[in-house]
Amino acid sequence: MESLYEQLLWLFILAIPVACIAWTITHEEIFKEPREYCVKRSQECQKLVERKFFYLFTCEYCFSHYVTALFLIITQYKLLFEDWRGYLISFFAVVFIANVYMSLFAFLRQNLKVEKIAAKLKENELQEEKLRKQQD
């Protein structure tokens, strides 16, 4: 069994691709059309199972569980225990860390958008002031 340090290192590293995949599919432009289709189906399907199936592709938290399960199967990563308990603990730990990463990314992205808007407003103000001075 790996040391606790190595297991924790794996935890924080494994959560990166999980977060990346879950965020990309549920938020980024490249998957916009399939995501819009899934949103529509999650609202309009008659059967509850169908609605929930399509919803999971629109929610980064929900989708991160499925991505994590796939990565645990591929990597056989276990946390703290060598048996099934290690898989169970690692499953929820990876989901948690991946969602922390996605929350931080969303926060940083929002701050960047605010800064861009503020810079654009300042630029517009300067241009308007320049035009007023030229007119005078």
Buried (B, 14 or more C-beta within 10 A) or exposed (E): EEEEEEBBEBBBEBBEEBBBBBBEBBBEEEBEEEBEEBBEBBEEBEEEEEBEBBBBBBBBBBBBBBBBBEBBEEEEBBBBEEEEEBBBBBBEBBBBBBBEBBEEBEEEEEEEEEEEEEEEEEEEEEEEEEEEEEEE
